[in-house]
């Protein structure tokens, strides 16, 4: 806030929210006091209102490792527990990464309070951020490793305890093995002992989790399903073995259910750790120390002691310790860990380098710029974590389903168990009929005895009802649903980070798939943005070149910004556009004709007050030719038109035709020259100088032109985007001719070149393009691209872009290569395809097997195995593309043979 008006703006914005009773903003203290009804408006909405008004409310963000979450229901429980704390702005708990991202007001709530709330909800926060806000990374990694070791140990113990039950399965077809292995009559008690041991070890993991969920949070989760299902089988079998009731034993089912599900828990945790390892590897690749050059001496210091401005010496084969700028030396640098490109990049004085990249050859002296948490590597990791915290819209549907899934499963199981107890004969008829249609399925145990009296096959009705209850509970798998989206997006965001593509959130991955139009800003995106002075044409030369009648006027255009080599002192020969030879006096010091020297000197002096790329090109061109420039006493930028400045000769105008006409300058004498330069794809600017006579205020001095080179991959990128069925457009501030000339070289249709677009109008152009329902990607790099990046369905900022552009964008490309737009789209396609595959499997699994279990066609042991397999399959499917190279489209593994055949046929054709 810069003044009292700002405080009033904030007050109005917050007071307008329904549920806000009062808002008092103090400009002097930079604070706001808000009284509000939390039932009507949330703190997050108040923060959003302040941000929408253009200000930044103070908040802190912490990413907390959370142990003990067993399914998507648990992540929802954590979110509910934290959202109720005053001062917490937003919470996102991710079951796939075992993390919670919390944004909070540090004046209202502290991290210990947040940790305590997580513990009260029944989970274990890793206090990996201390009171000073320092991340205890090593402790966090050790905790993850300890958890994996613990799960692996219990999996092995559970496997040993469950192994004797293999004999039970074998005994079902070989009575002699049963009699040989154990004395008759004792085998049931051996089963009881081992099953009890399993319930006390692996079973305790699920029972304690279910107790915490039910008692602390009044919710049911996956632990509840496993605990209820296995306890029902165990207690029933225990009652049978002690003679309380008659029936069969299901200790072997309990054993296999517990072991297979816990095996799935361990495999799932290991896979999640593997997916997260890529980010840890990035951080681990940082150098531990740096060699600083101080007063001519080399000093080796820990990386933590490097400060901005320090000069570091980097020898061949060493890592560049931190981000910086090369101040001396030349070398090739391997940036593959940041950009995904294996070809080293040449670096010389003035070039930026990224910390942790490898210096291949040559010694570099690098001045540190960003250190600590500000380095590119740290920012990449933070960006990926942010992306993983923001899930696609489809996850909201999954979260809503998951919230009711477990209670619905339990209700369904109880209802079907009671229905079987009440209508065994009728339901058996349905079950046996369906079983005859589905291979390998038949009513468990032959069905309830009362329903099949004639065959003499069957089990007691109570036993059958309990079997249905256990199977219908155990077959349901909320884990598969909960992991489907976050697991795929975690892998996708990791792949994108390793390939120099940073998504702001996983929701952007979803948005990037439904695109119709790709809009590129020209300068710095499709072109290098490195403008060079190419032509200096005084007005008299233009008149001669354009067919004027004065053959004695001086000079012609200097192609490519070059200077003439004097043939004789004071004279030179320069080829003009029509192939003729014009002679004019030459300045012996600069090599420029007199009129050109004056024109370039005036234009460059006026433009020296601007930071625009076109202005810098003119100034650099003048300095290269040895001209002495003066600093303008006044300077005014006229957006979209040019500049107006005052130098010792008077007021100068440099810009387009509109600027000239607005000040009474007729550009027609040089119109043909302007058109010729524009058709060549150059940016031509008119230069006029204030006159002393009363006839006219300004005199046209001539034309100056700059040119920018098209990026090497731009044309191929445009062609491939068009081959994907996307419309490609280009925005440029250049006039129609220049814009179309560049568009023609790139393969962009003339009608898709939007020329003479003012900086402030770019956002309007994007909105106009999207007005008919089309969805556009905007690719840009400059400050004036930021509104357009925000307006577009998806905004993409290239790596060399300004901080404002990058902050406004949904996607950041670490390289300045437009081909990475294709890479970003491929990653989005592959990731969302994985999400849909996972969700299809998770929903299909539950939708198919729940009814089968409910009508008594599924043994509880098989149900437990299927439950474990479903979540493991979702994780495995997500990890299947972790090694994929996004330079090519991702192909789902089962379809690869067909794609290979199609490609071969295409080649033959």
Secondary structure, DSSP 8 states (H G I E B T S, - for coil): --SHHHHHHHHHHHHTSTTEEEEEEETTTTEEEEEE-TTT--HHHHHHHHHHTT-----EEEEEEEE---SHHHHHHHHHHHHTSTTEEEEEEETTTTEEEEEE-TTT--HHHHHHHHHHTT-EEE--B-TT--B-HHHHHHHHHHHHHHHHHHHHHHHHHHHTHHHHHHHTT-HHHHHHHS-TTTHHHHHHHHHHHHHHHHHHHHHHHHHHHHHHHS---HHHHHHHHHHHHHHHHHHHHTTSS-----HHHHHHHHHHHHHHHHHHHHHHHHHHHHHHHHHHTS-SEEEEEETTEEEEEEGGG--TT-EEEE-TT-B--S-EEEEE--EEEE-HHHH---S-EEE-TT-EE-TT-EEEES-EEEEE-S-GGGSHHHHHHHHHHHHHHS--HHHHHHHHHHHHHHHHHHHHHHHHHHHHHH-HHHHHHHHHHHHHHSTT---GGGSBGGG-TTT---B-HHHHHHHHHHHHHHT--HHHHHHHHHHHHHHHHHHHHHTTEEES-HHHHHHTTS--EEEEEIIIIIB----EEEEEEEHHHHHHHTT-S-TTS-----GGG-----SBTTBEEEE-TTS-EEEE-B-TTT--BHHHHHHHHHHHHHHTT--SHHHHHHHHHHHHTT------SEEEEETTTEEEEEETTEEEEEE-HHHHHHTT---GGGHHHHHHHHHTT-EEEEEEEE-SSSS-SEEEEEEEEEE--B-TTHHHHHHHHHHTT-EEEEE-SS-HHHHHHHHHHHT--GGGEE-S--GGGHHHHHHHHHTTS--EEEEE-SGGGHHHHHHSSEEEEETTS-HHHHHH-SEEESSS-THHHHHHHHHHHHHHHHHHHHHHHHHHHHHHHHHHHHTT-S-HHHHHHHHHHHHHHHHHHHHTTTT--TTS----GGGHHHHHHHHHHHHH-
